[in-house]
Every structure is written in C-alpha cells, then in structure tokens.
Amino acid sequence: MYMYKFYLNLDRSPTRREKFDDTWTRFTAVDGQELASDEPILKRMVSMWNITEKEHRGKCGCWQTHYNMLCHIRNNKLNRVIVVEDDAVQVNEIDDEILAECKNFTYLGGYFAHTRMVHGALVEGEFPGSYEGVNELDKNDMRILGTIAYYIPHWTIARDIIDYLDSKVRIRAIDIMLFDIVKVPLDYVYPAFFIEEECESTIRAGRTKHPNMFYQYL
C-alpha cells in the first residue's frame, strides 16, 4: 500500500537532504530567524518570556513547520503519512505490518519524559515496560518529547490536531501540546524506527543529548 514520506528541511540546511533518497519528499521548513518582527506567532508562543530570542524564533519556526505539514495532510486528505525532521536517522526498517496496526498518532522516535515538564526525561529505572511493535502511550505515567518522527495513518488525525492548536490563544512547543489533546490518542513504535542525528541543533546550540531507539535521552 502506498505511503507518503516527508522530511522537514530548512533552505539553509542543504547538506541534511543528502541522506534522503527519492522515496522521500522534501517539505520546506519555516525559518524562525527570518520571521518578520510583527509575525503573530512570535508573541503567541509563551517561550518569548524565558529563552533567548534566537532560540525562541527557532521554536516558533519549528512549530509553524509542523503546523503547515499537518495542514498539508488535512487539506489533501493524505493517509499513511510518515513525517520526520531532517536530523532524523533511520535505524530500524519501516515495517508495513507494524504500521498497519497503527490507528492513532504514532511516534516513530523521541524520548520518554515525566508528565510534569520540570522533572525532565525519564532516567534508568523509570522507563516503562514496552513490547516490540505498537504501544499505547499511557498519559498518566509519561509523555514523549520530540517530533523527530511520527506517523499519521488517517488525515482526520491531522485535522483534529489543527483544530486543537487553532483553539489556543497561547501556544507551546508542538511536542508539548500534542500531549494535551484529549481527542487524539498517542501511540509509539518500539524500538523506534528513527533516532536523532548527533549534529548541531538549528534551534538550541550546544545541546549534546539525543534520543536513542529505546526512547532514552542520553
């Protein structure tokens, strides 16, 4: 069955395109550093109060990129869609049988974190018992952070996410907001199909930790 595969990529990051073959479609990312000073998202994103302007702009660009991607899926009624950021590295085969089991928004990479953001990533001894294949994310126990890679089996999921995002006056990072959407259940594939490349972040310079295939942030 046909599958759509998109990678999100800034115009100023051409070298990151080299690892994607012709089965992937490039989706142009929004460069937060080039947003006009009066762009509404710059004041809508709450991080304007607690991080540097450069990082804030990076987060706004990331949010708008994923929002645009979701709109593309909804507007064109695309089903069976994989979306990855351009620093994603595939480490496990994309298994069609596993994806066929996916009925909800499904993470294909990222890392486990506490439900309360101030407590950060889960550490050794806190990781949930996950089985190979599709797992339900229990929102009472944890969240998954990062939008490195995810799968949308049906376009109506993108529609429901957009409806929620549009309903909010203030916004946070897209991965944080996904956790709060009651109408959209979250699952994850374990082990992850994708990890994050160990390269310089286009949002937060100097970051050294990256999620592995077991959703650990190391």
Stockholm file with secondary structure:
# STOCKHOLM 1.0

chainA/1-218         MYMYKFYLNLDRSPTRREKFDDTWTRFTAVDGQELASDEPILKRMVSMWNITEKEHRGKCGCWQTHYNMLCHIRNNKLNRVIVVEDDAVQVNEIDDEILAECKNFTYLGGYFAHTRMVHGALVEGEFPGSYEGVNELDKNDMRILGTIAYYIPHWTIARDIIDYLDSKVRIRAIDIMLFDIVKVPLDYVYPAFFIEEECESTIRAGRTKHPNMFYQYL
#=GR chainA/1-218 SS CCCEEEEEECTTCGGGGTTCCTTSEEEECCCGGGSCTTCTHHHHBGGGGTSCHHHHHHHHHHHHHHHHHHHHHHHHTCCSEEEEETTEEECSCCCHHHHHTCCSEEESSCEEECSSGGGCBCCTTCCCCCCSEEEECCTTTCEEECCSEEEESSHHHHHHHHHHHHTCSSBCCHHHHHHTCTTSCEEEEESCSEEECSSCCSSSTTCCCCBCTTSCBC
#=GC SS_cons         CCCEEEEEECTTCGGGGTTCCTTSEEEECCCGGGSCTTCTHHHHBGGGGTSCHHHHHHHHHHHHHHHHHHHHHHHHTCCSEEEEETTEEECSCCCHHHHHTCCSEEESSCEEECSSGGGCBCCTTCCCCCCSEEEECCTTTCEEECCSEEEESSHHHHHHHHHHHHTCSSBCCHHHHHHTCTTSCEEEEESCSEEECSSCCSSSTTCCCCBCTTSCBC
//
